[in-house]
Amino acid sequence: MTIEPVTGLGSGSTLRLPRARVVPLSAPPSSYTSAVERYLTGAGIAKSSARIYRISLTTWGWMLAGEPAPTGPARRGAKPPIFPLAAIDDPALPEVLAELAAARADVMDADTVNRELSIARKAIGWWQRQGWIDGDPTIGIERRPAPPDRTKALAENQIAALWQLDVALREKTFWKMLYESAARADEVLCLNVEDLYPQDKRGRITAKGGATEWIHWQSGAAQLLPRLIARRTRGPLFLTDRKAPAGTPTLDVCPETGRARLSYRRAEEIFEENTRLLANPLASPEDIEDLDGFTLHRLRHSGLTHDAEGGTSTPMLLARSRHASVRSLERYARPGVDAVARHVAERDPAARRRNR
C-alpha cells in the first residue's frame, strides 16, 4: 500500500492517507513485448490500426528500456530489447525517457512524434488499469507543436500523371482504390477478397473497437479488381510477389497461391520510389536516388480535398473520411492551390467581359 501526502490542513501539517494499489485483473505479462501484444488484443484495437500501434510501441520499447530508438535503415531488422514491464515503474526512468524522447523529436517530424507519444500513453494507461504497473514515465513529456501542412493534397494534374506511370497491376489497383475511396492505406491492405462487394463497388473493413465500416470506390478501381483477383475467392486482396515465409500468420497468407499479404512498409516503399520524379518535376532522373517521393497518405488526403473542392457537403465528407468530428476533417477540406486559382480566374472581371 502506498502512502499519499495530503496538505492544506492548516499549520503546515500533512496527513498521509493510504492509496490502494490496483489489484491485477490477470497475471502480469512476462515482458514488455508480451504486454504490447496483450494490449493490442485486449483493448479493442482495430486490425487495421494494430500494425501502426505495434510499430509505435516497439519504438517506445527501446526508450522505455533506456536506449535510443533506431531510425531510418537501422530500424529494419533491429531486435527490440527484452525487459520486464515492471521496469516502467523505475523512478529514474522519467528523466532518462525525457532526454531520449527529446533527442528523437529533433530528428523526426512532429506528427510522427506526437502520434507515437499518444499511442504509448494509451497503452500505459491500459496497463495501469490492469494493475500491472503503477506509474506513467511519459508524464512531463510534451507534445511537439506541429505546424499545419497545407500542401498534402496532390494537384489534379499530379494525380493524372500518377495513373500514367508504368507500374504493376497490383500498384495501379491499390493506388486507384486509395484515391477513389479516400480510405487509409492500412485499412485497404487489410481487405480480403471475401470482404469485397464488386457489384456495389464497396468493401467491408473492421474499424477501431471492432465496428464494421464500409469503403466505396469508383470505376477506375472497379475495372482493375477482376484482373487482380484472378478468380481467387478468399484470402488477402493485395499479395506479395513471393511465397509467404515460414511463420507468417495464417490470416495473412493466401490459401490459393501461398503468397503473403502485402505489408504497409513495402507498399509505402514502392509508392515513394515510383513518385520521386513526380514530387520533384525539375530534378534530373540521374538524381532519383537522392529524391523523396510521395507518401500513401497523400492519396487519401487528395481524394477528400478534391471532393471538398467539388462542393461535396460536410456530412458526406465526414461519411467518406469516417471521422467523428468536423474538426478532424478540417485538414482535408482546405481547397488546394489549383482550386483557388480557378476560383479567382472565374471571378476575374476582365475574363467575364471577354466571355460576354
N, C-alpha and C positions, 0 to 999 in steps of 0.2 A: 504494500500500500504506500502511495506517495503522499507526502505532506505538502500542502499548498499554503503559502502565506496569505493572510487577509489583513489589509491595512484599513485605515480610516476609522479606527475605534477610539480615537482621541488619545492625547498624552503620548503620542508616538508609539503606542502599544501595537503589537502584531499578534493576531491569533492564528494559529496554524490548524487548518482543518484537513482531514484525510481526503484524498482524491482516490476514488475507487478505480482500480485498473479494469480495463475491458476484458471480460472473460472470453478467451478464444472460442470462436464458433466451430472451429475444426482444428485438427493438428496443424501446426505451422509448417510451411514447406521447408525442405532441407536446404534450399539455396535460393539466391535471388532469381536465377533463371527459372526455377520451378514456380516461384511466386509470380513471375510475369505470366507464365502460361495459365496459372490458376486465375489470375485476374482477367485475362482475355476470355477465358471460357465461363467464368463465374459472374462477370459484371455486365453481361449482356452486350458486349462489343460486337457490332455487326461484322460479318465475314469480310465485307468489302473494306472495312476500316482496320481490321486486325493486323494487316501487313504493316501499315503505317505506324500503328501503335507499337508493334513489336520492334520495328527499327528504332523508333524514338526511345523506347525503354532499354534497348540494348546499348544505345549511345549513352544514356544516363547511367547504365550499369558500370561503365568504365569510370565515370566521375564519382559515383557513389562508392566505388572501390578505391577512390583517391588517385586515379590515374587519368591523364588526358585522353579524351576520346579521339580515335584516329579519324582523319578526314581524307577526302579525295581517294586516289587509288589505294592508299594504305588501308582503307576501310574494308576493301573487298577481301574476303577470306580471313580477316583478322578474328582470332578467337577471343570472345569476351571473357573477362575474368570470372572466376568462380569464387563466390564468397557467401556467407550466411546472410539471410535477410536481416537478422538481428543487428548486423553491423551498421545498419542505418541509424540505430539509436546511439552510436558512439558520440559522446558530447563534443569531441574535437572535429567531427565531420563538417558541420555547417561552415566553419571558417575555410577549410580546405575546399569544400564544394563551391563556395562563392568565388574563390580565385580561379578554379577550373572553369566554371561557367562563364566568368568574365573573359577569360582567355579565348574560349570557344566563340563567344559572341563577337569578338574582334575580327574573326575570320569567316563568319557565317552571316547570311542575310538575316535581318531582324524577324521576318515572318517565320523562318525555319526555327530560329532560337525560341521564339515565343510559343510556337506550336509544340515543340518538344518539352518546354517547361510546363505547359498546360497539361500535356499527357502524363508527365511524371507526377504532377501533383494529384491528378485524378487517381492514378494507381496507388500512390502513397496514402491518400485518403481512404481508399477501399481497403488497403491492408490494415490501416488503423482500426477501421470498423470491424474487421475480422478479429481484432485483438492480437495480431501478430507482431506489431511494432507500436511504440508509444508516440514518438516524435515525428516531426517533419523537418528534415535538414534543409529544405529549399526555402524556408521562411527567411525573408531578408533579401532573397534574390528577386530583383525587379524585372518586369518585362521591358524589353527594349523598344524605344519609340520607332515605329515603322512608318516612314513617310509614304503617303498614298502613291501607288503606282498607277498612273493614268495611261500607260502605254501597252497594257497586256493584250488588248484585243488586236488581232491581226486585221489589216485592211482587207477589203474585199478582193482587191487585185492580188494580194498575197495568198488568200485562200484559193483563188482561181489558179495561181501558179503552183500551189501545193498539189492540186489534182493532176497537174501535168507532169509531175515527177515520175521517173521510171523506177517504180518500186514493185515489190511483190504483191500479189493479190491480198495476202493477209494484212499488210500495212494499209493498202488502199481501203479495204473494208473497215479496218479498225479506226482509221482517221476519219473516214466519212461518218461512221457511227458516232464518234465522239462529237463532231461538229454538229451533226443534224439532231442528235438527241440532247446535246448540252449536258451530258452525264459526266460523272467523274470517271477518270481512266481506270481506277481500281475496281469500280463497280462493273464496268463493261468487261474487264478482264476476268471477273468472277462469273460471268454468264456461262451457262451450259447450253448445249444445243436444245435440251428439253425445256429450257426457260423461254424459248422464242415462240412468238405467235406471228409468223411471217405474213399471213394474210392481213393482219391488223397493223403490221409494222410496229410492233411493240415487243418488249421483253420484260420479264419479271425479275426483280432484284430484291435482295434482303438488306434492309436499311438498319440503322442503329436501333438497338432494342429488339431486333428480330422482326420488325414490321415488314410486310410485303409492299413494295412500291413498284411503279412501272416507268420505264423509259420508252420514248417513242422516236422513231427515225423516219426518214423520208425516202424518196425513190432512189437516190444515189446509193445508199447502203442496201436498200431492198433488192436492187438489181445485182449486187455483188454477192450477197449472202448465199444464194443457192450454190454458186461455184465454190465458195469457201467451205460450206458444209459437206458438199460432195456425197450426199446420201447418208451421212452419219446420222444417227438417231439419238445419241446421248454422249455425255462427256463434255469436257471443256470446249468452248467455241473457238478460242484462239490458242493455237498449239505451237510448240517449238518445232524446229526443223528436224530434231533428232529424237531417238527413243528416250524415254524418261530414265534417269539414272536410278540405281537401286536405292530404296529408302524414300522415294517420292511418295507423299500421301496418296492413297487410292483415289480420293476425290479430285486430285489434280492430274490424273492420268486418263487419257482417252482409252476406253476399253476396246475400241475397234482398231486403233492404229498403234497403241502403246506409246504415243508421244505425250509429253507433259504440257501442262498449261503454261502459256507464255507469261513470264514474270513482268511486273511493273518496271523493274530495273532495266531489263533487256529492251522492253518496248520503248522506254524513255531514251535509251542509248540510240536505238535505231532512228527515232524521230529527230533527235538532236543532231545526229550525224548527217541526216538527209536534208536538213533545213538550214545548214550553215551558210550556204550562199544566198538563200532567200532572206536570211536575217542580216546579211552583210552584202547588199547588192553591189557595192562599189569595190569589194575585195577581189583579189585575183584568185582563181582556182588553185594556184600553186600554194596559197597560204591557208588552204582549207583546214589543215591540222591545227592551226593556231586560232581558229574561229570558234565561236559559240553559236549553236543553233537555238531553235525554239524549244519550249517545254510543252509537254502534252496538255497541261492545264490550260494553256492558251487557246486550245480548240474549244473547250467548254466556255471560257471567257468570251471568245469571239462569237460563238453561237448565241449566247444570251445578249451580248451587246448589239449584235446585228438585229436580233429580234426587237430590242428596245428602240433602235433607230428606225425600224419599220413600223413603229406605232403599236406594238404589242402591249396590251394592258398590264398593269401591275399585278392583278390577281393571276393572270396567265403566266407571267414571268415567274411568280412565286411557285406556281404549279410545275413549271418547266424545270426550275432550279432545285425544287424541293427544299427550299429554305423555309424556316419557320417564321422569320420576321422580315419586314421591308428593309430594315437597317442592314441586314446581311446581304440584301440584294443590291444595295447602292453601288457597290464596286463594279457591278456588271452593267447597270442601267445608265452609264455615262456615255453619251454619243462620242464616237471616235472622230479623229481629225478629218477624215473624208466626209463624214456625215455633216459636220459643222461647216465644211467648205461648201457642200451642196446647198445647205440651208441659207448661207449668206449669199451665194450666187443666185439662187432662185428669187431672192428678195432685193436684188440689185436693181435700183430704179432704171439704170441705163439698159439693162437686159430686158426689162419689161417694156420699155419704149421700142426696142428693136423687134420685139415679138408681136407688136400690135399690127 
